Amino acid sequence: MLQDYGISFVQLALSKAIQDIDTSTGKLSPGLANYIGEQFDRAGIRIGVLGCYINPIHPDPAIRRQEIERFKEHLRYARLFGAPMVATETGELTTFAKFEPHRYEELGWETLRATVLELAEEAEKWGVFLGLEPVRTHTLSTPAKMRRILDEVPSSSIGVVFDPCNLIGDQVEQQDEIVDEAFSLFGDRIILAHLKDMYAEGSRIRHGQPGRGLFHTAEFLNKLQARKPMIDVSLEDIQGPEVRNTVALLQSLSRHPS
């Protein structure tokens, strides 16, 4: 059981984690949401976030609409699962490059802004957060762009899912500067953190088990807890047998174990 590893919450992606119930678009209901939420509650596990990772800038408007509607359904039922937020990434930076090679970034940004505006309005209606996760190769590719979307869609329902390794990308030598810039620009808007690590494989960087690679994990955890005490931290890229040792390691690295 997860609580045996010192884990008190999960990020639940319905389509990945729930195999014996159809949770596709249009199938969610208050009864289903309460049922799933109650099972976690009985096990002593809190659903801290619903993961609904869509492509909010899909170049096909029909597919993009389907994605948006799926996310909006998650927003409507999130509270009944016990989750205060629904999270997504923001689509590849080069999504529109083959259509508009000279202004693809601008087109992607305009599409993202329109989608975020619609999803933020829906989140406000249901009293939950829309969690946006910046990634170095995605539309929100830098701390400055994350700040820009917060300014251009001034909704208090938008929060940041901060995965520092995703935002650092292959800029390992600049990791401290990138993390500090992120905290400076949107530290007050962080609502969830993801934690993994970076490992060198020849000329490329791969992601893996937190706490044992090139990422300055201890420094990050202490900065995070100073800015956001008791914030949920979701662990990534670990397998079952590694969970207990990883949790113990991360607790030893932080002055404020999470």
Salt bridges, closest charged atoms under 4 A:
ASP22 OD2 - LYS27 NZ 2.52
GLU67 OE1 - ARG70 NH2 3.59
GLU69 OE2 - ARG65 NH1 2.77
GLU69 OE2 - LYS72 NZ 3.99
GLU89 OE1 - HIS138 ND1 3.75
GLU92 OE2 - HIS138 NE2 3.29
GLU105 OE1 - LYS145 NZ 3.21
GLU106 OE2 - ARG103 NH2 3.60
GLU110 OE1 - ARG103 NH2 3.65
GLU118 OE2 - ARG65 NH1 2.71
GLU118 OE2 - LYS72 NZ 2.96
GLU122 OE2 - ARG76 NH1 3.82
GLU122 OE1 - LYS125 NZ 3.70
GLU133 OE1 - HIS194 ND1 3.50
ASP151 OD1 - ARG147 NH2 2.90
GLU152 OE1 - ARG113 NH1 2.71
GLU152 OE2 - ARG148 NE 2.65
ASP163 OD2 - HIS194 ND1 3.91
ASP163 OD2 - LYS196 NZ 2.38
ASP176 OD1 - HIS216 ND1 2.85
ASP180 OD1 - LYS223 NZ 2.72
GLU201 OE1 - ARG204 NH1 2.77
GLU201 OE2 - ARG206 NE 2.72
ASP232 OD2 - ARG46 NH1 2.87
GLU236 OE2 - HIS194 ND1 2.88
GLU236 OE1 - LYS196 NZ 2.73
